[in-house]
Amino acid sequence: MKIDNLLKQLTTKEKIGQLLQLAPFYFDIDLKAEVAGRIRSLNIDREGIFMSGSVLGISNASEMIKVQQKYLDINKHKIPLMFMADIIHGYETIFPVPIALASSFNPLIAFQTARISAIEASTAGIHVTFSPMADLSRDPRWGRVVESFGEDPYLAGVFSAQMVKGYQNEGIEKIGNLAACVKHFAAYGASEAGRDYNTVDVSKTALYNMYLKSYKTAIDAGAKMMMTAFNVLDGVPATINKYLLRTVLRDQWKSDAVTISDYDSLKQVLDHGCAENEKDAAYRAIQAGLDIEMASVCYVNYLEELIDEGIVDIKKLDEAVLRVLQLKKDLGLFEDSFKGASIDREKELVRSKEHLKISKKVALESAVLLKNEQTLPLNKKQKIALIGPYAKSKSTNGPWSWHGKIEHNLSLEEVFSNNNINLTFVSDAENIDQLSQQNITQIEASEVVVLALGEDARLSGEAHSRSDIKLPNHQDTLVKLARSLNKEVVVILFNGRPLDLSNIMDSNAILETWFLGSRATEAIFDLIYGHANPSGKLPMSFPRTVGQIPVYYNHLNTGRPLTDNNQNYEYLSRFLDVENTPLFSFGHGLSYASFKYSDLEISQIEFDIDTTLRLSINVTNESQIPGHEVVQLYIRDHVAKISRPVKELKKFKKIWLEGKQTQTVVFELDIHDLSYFDSNGNETYDSGKFTIMVGSNSQETLNIDIWLKGVKHDYQK
Ligand code: NOJ
C-alpha cells in the first residue's frame, strides 16, 4: 500500500476524517467504553462518523470486529480504523499501578508487564495504548501520581522507555505488540496545588532538566505517538502549543510520532481563553502540529473551510494525515484490518496462569517496607486481628484497570484463612467508632493487629485530587486503639499517592503496597510472613505534612540553605513548624536483610569531557536473609551557570544478595550523566566540583568528590 497514492485519492473532507478519534458507541449505539471526560454530543453526522480515523476504547475482540466490519462496509476507501485504548497497568491480568511499578526499581519488570499487557490487549484488536504516562509528579495531592513513575526524571525515563519497548517489542506490525502513546506532553504533573487540569507555570530550565526528560527518553525508545496535556505551558494550551509540538518534538527531538490531543482538549482551548471559537481552535492546532483530535470536532467542522479560504495550507493537513496513514501501515492494518482481534486467542491468553504468576512476582517487588521495628516478618503461629477497609476487600487493582475484574481477586481475609492463620477478629471497620466493646475483647485476644488501611481506589486517578492527604475517615484511630491495647501493629497501606502518615507513625511496621493488582493480597501475605523479602524503594517522597508540598529530593540548594552547622540562624530557607525533610524520602525502602556499603572507588578524581569514569562499591548483606537491594547513584554539580539540584539520581542497579554475600557493583559515568540543559534545550556543562553519592537511598550515601577540568568559565575567557 502506497500511502502517498492513497492520500491523493482522498477528498479534503476524507483526509480530515483521518484526524478524528471517536468512542465506539458512535459507530454502534450498543457499545459502551470507559472514557474519562465530559461526553459531549458531538454534532457529527453518519457520514462524518464513517470517515473518522480511529477509535478510543474497545472492550473485546467481538466488539472490535463488529465496529471494524461495519466501518469497512461503509467507508469508501476501506481505510481501516485504528483502535486505541488506555491499557495502563495490564489488560485483564492487572499489574501494580505505575507508581508501584516504579517502586520496584526494576526496569525489566516494566518491560515484562508491558509485554503481557500488549499480548492480552491485542487479542481485543487494540493497536495503540495510551501509555506510558511519563509526567513527572512532585505533588501527592494530584490524583494522577498513581499513574506516574514519581518525582525523578531519570527513573521516570527509564520506566517509560521500558514500557515503550515492552509494548512495541520487535515491531508494531507483529500480532501481540502495541504502539505506545506517551503522555501527557508536557509538564501535566506540575499542575498548581496538585489540582487536576490546573495551571502549569514552569521555567524553561526546569522544563528541560526535569519535566521533558522522561518524555524524551520514551520517544528515544521509539514511541509511535505522543498525547498532549490538558494544561497550558507558558500560557499556551499544550494541545495548540507550537513550541512543544514542532520546536521540541519535531526539530529538537527529530521525532515523527503521531500527535493526539487529550480527551476534548482541543475544544477546551476555548475555556483556556486561547481561541475565539472552534474554527480558531482548529487553525491554531493544525499550525501547532496537532495530528489527531480526540473527542471533539473542531477539525471536522472547520479545517476544510480554513483550507478553502487559504488560511491553512493544505500541506499542513497532508503532513498530519500522512503520519496517521503511515502508522496504520506500520501496524499492518492495510493487510489485516482485524489484526490481533481473536476470540480464541482471547480465551487462551487473557488472564492466563502464566500471566497471573508474573503479576504476583511483580507485586512482590513493588511493595515498599517503610518502617519495621522487627515486627515483620510475622510468625504463622501468632494470633492476628485483621481490621480495616481493605481487610475483606478485593479492590486491589487501583485506577485505570477497566478490563480487570476484581471479583477474581482474593481479599486479605481469604488469603489469611487459606493459610490457616489464627484470626481472632476480622472486620472492615474504618475507625474506632465502628467497633463494639465485644470487638475490642476479640482484638485483645490477638498478639498482632494487622491493619489494612488506605484510600478507596476512586480517591486517586484523573480528576481525583485531594487537599488533605491523611488516611481518610479517621483510620488512624485504629492504630491508636491497637497501641493502647499494647498490641504490635502492622499497617498495610493501599493507596494511590504518597500520604501524610504522621498520625500512624506509632505503628510498629508499615508496608506500602499501593495497588498491587490481580495477585496483590497473595504477594502481601508472602511479604509479611517472610516468604519473600521486601525490596521496593519510594519513587516519590512522603511529606510530613501537606504544608511542605512540594517536597522532593532533587531540589535546588537556595541561597540560604539549612545545613547541619547553621541550625541556630534565623534567616534560613525553612519552616518554623516542621523540618525541611520529608517523612520518607525518595529511594527509601527497608528489607529484612541489612546491607552495608563500603569501599567506594573511582577511576579518576580529575576528568575531562571525554572521560568515562568507572565507579565501584562493595555491597554486603550482613544478615542471613537473602534479598534484593537497589544500589543508587546520585550526583551533585556544585558549580554551573544555573543552580543545580542538591542531588540527582543518575544510575541504579537492583542486585540479589544471598545471606552474608558481598558484591562489587560497578557503574560507568560519562559527561552526559553530568551535563545539564540551558534554557534553549542545549546540553552544557561547566568545570569544577561534582560529588558522587552511592547508597541504599537518597539520604544515606558514601560520597566522593571529583573535578571536571578543561572547560573554561566565562570569567576566564
Ligand atoms: C483522558 C486522560 O487524561 C488520558 O490519560 C486518557 O488517555 C484519555 N482520557 C483517553 O481515555
Boltz pocket constraint, residues with backbone or C-beta under 6 A from the ligand:
constraints:
  - pocket:
      binder: B
      contacts: [[A, 34], [A, 35], [A, 36], [A, 37], [A, 56], [A, 86], [A, 130], [A, 183], [A, 262], [A, 263], [A, 462]]
      max_distance: 6.0
